[in-house]
């Protein structure tokens, strides 16, 4: 199982986190547009006009410069800047949620792996030895049949618990792989 520090950089590819980069870019473009609206558009026009009365022509030129005395788009600029900050905070929050979720899943994965290893290396062999000893003792007349059944039940419970823990391990591994978007054996 790779360490959590190796998996953390992969969170940027997680859809819940990756979408915020686009949202942040969109908010930045919105802020730039709000700033651009503040600057008035200068309109220059030119043309030729023909007078019907005498058939003469005249050149016409025009210049329109709006004076931003009342509308400097302060509200739009302020709203756009707040949107950029809000998006930045939401992006950070999404990354923290993803990191928390990854840490929880990684913890479940490590716990299941440790429990499975303990059951496989210690509990099942010990239960198997006890069952074998109880069977041998029963054949030799040292133990009752209930003792054999009790050790057999203990062995079966240990094997069932091992299978449950393996299922938990594989679910946690699948969850970590889903979050990081990479198989565990490729994370180095």
Secondary structure, 3 states (H helix, E strand, C coil): CCCHHHHHHHHHHCHHHHHHHHHHHHHHHHHHHHHHHHCCCEEEEEEEEECCCCCCEEEEEEEEECCCCCCCCHHHHHHHHHHHHHHHHHHHHHHHHHHHHHHHHHHHHHHHHHHHHHHHHHHHHHHHHHHHHHHHHHHHCCCCHHHHHHHHHHHHHHHHHHHHHHHHHHHHHHHHHHHHCCCHHHCC
